[in-house]
Amino acid sequence: MRIAFIGLGNMGAPMARNLIKAGHQLNLFDLNQAVLSELAQLGGQVSASPKDAAAGSELVITMLPAAAHVRSVYLGDDGVLAGVRPGTPTVDCSTIDPQTAREVSKAAAAKGVDMGDAPVSGGTGGAAAGTLTFMVGASAELFATLKPVLEQMGRNIVHCGEVGTGQIAKICNNLLLGISMIGVSEAMALGNALGIDTQVLAGIINSSTGRCWSSDTYNPWPGIIETAPASRGYTGGFGAELMLKDLGLATEAARQAHQPVIMGALAQQLYQAMSLRGDGGKDFSAIVEGYRKKD
């Protein structure tokens, strides 16, 4: 299949690599010339613009940093909708607000293009390994079309409902993730301050009712989980600035829905403070450093 893939950042590039490995022909667009050159060597075709990438493609996939980029890439003069053929399935895998997803999808529909949203979970490791979870908001017909291709980049492909519901699932999940990481950080720091061995404490938590992904797979305390960012200086993984962005999306969506997210709003402020300290480039689990005494 000829696929336009637009947005080749830390997530998009490994996703595109997996599609090339699966035998698809990719029309590629990104502002990063180095990654374009790398993927071209694997067989991808470099395009001059999103419009150029979409022209002649049988499917369009985008993976972009924020809502403003999604609007520009789809609605701009050199955007996807200026070049894509009517009837071409299109899916945006960015994490943005549900309202933008619906508005851009509506603009696509006016051009005869069926567009869905499919934000992902699983991080850069999952993108490289092809084990991502896709949360898909789309019509049943579009979901059936997208699923075989998404399965070549992910392991768990979930139909959440109509367009926009993928974004709802993603921001709710990451709202909880941000809160749970702060909770684990507080518990680990308190245990350390009171004198218990942190390995012992982590073992107890992970075999008791406090167990969660933030404790048993991604523990923020150094040395607990060998593969977690905490054991490599909080490098790699999911950046704190990205968590801050997602918490902002969640709290703004909550404001529009008149739905209280008290702990989520507090989590947003804690990550905002982390960013202000200059630590926004670290993995989000580095939030624990705000609870630890400096050596």
Stockholm file with secondary structure:
# STOCKHOLM 1.0

chainA/1-295         MRIAFIGLGNMGAPMARNLIKAGHQLNLFDLNQAVLSELAQLGGQVSASPKDAAAGSELVITMLPAAAHVRSVYLGDDGVLAGVRPGTPTVDCSTIDPQTAREVSKAAAAKGVDMGDAPVSGGTGGAAAGTLTFMVGASAELFATLKPVLEQMGRNIVHCGEVGTGQIAKICNNLLLGISMIGVSEAMALGNALGIDTQVLAGIINSSTGRCWSSDTYNPWPGIIETAPASRGYTGGFGAELMLKDLGLATEAARQAHQPVIMGALAQQLYQAMSLRGDGGKDFSAIVEGYRKKD
#=GR chainA/1-295 SS CEEEEECCSTTHHHHHHHHHHTTCEEEEECSCHHHHHHHHHTTCEECSSHHHHHTTCSEEEECCSSHHHHHHHHHSTTSHHHHCCTTCCEEECSCCCHHHHHHHHHHHHHTTCCEEECCEESHHHHHHHTCEEEEEESCHHHHHHHHHHHTTTEEEEEEEESTTHHHHHHHHHHHHHHHHHHHHHHHHHHHHHHTCCHHHHHHHHTTSTTCCHHHHTSCSSTTSSTTSGGGGTTCSSSBHHHHHHHHHHHHHHHHHHTCCCHHHHHHHHHHHHHHHTTCTTSBGGGGGGGGSCCC
#=GC SS_cons         CEEEEECCSTTHHHHHHHHHHTTCEEEEECSCHHHHHHHHHTTCEECSSHHHHHTTCSEEEECCSSHHHHHHHHHSTTSHHHHCCTTCCEEECSCCCHHHHHHHHHHHHHTTCCEEECCEESHHHHHHHTCEEEEEESCHHHHHHHHHHHTTTEEEEEEEESTTHHHHHHHHHHHHHHHHHHHHHHHHHHHHHHTCCHHHHHHHHTTSTTCCHHHHTSCSSTTSSTTSGGGGTTCSSSBHHHHHHHHHHHHHHHHHHTCCCHHHHHHHHHHHHHHHTTCTTSBGGGGGGGGSCCC
//
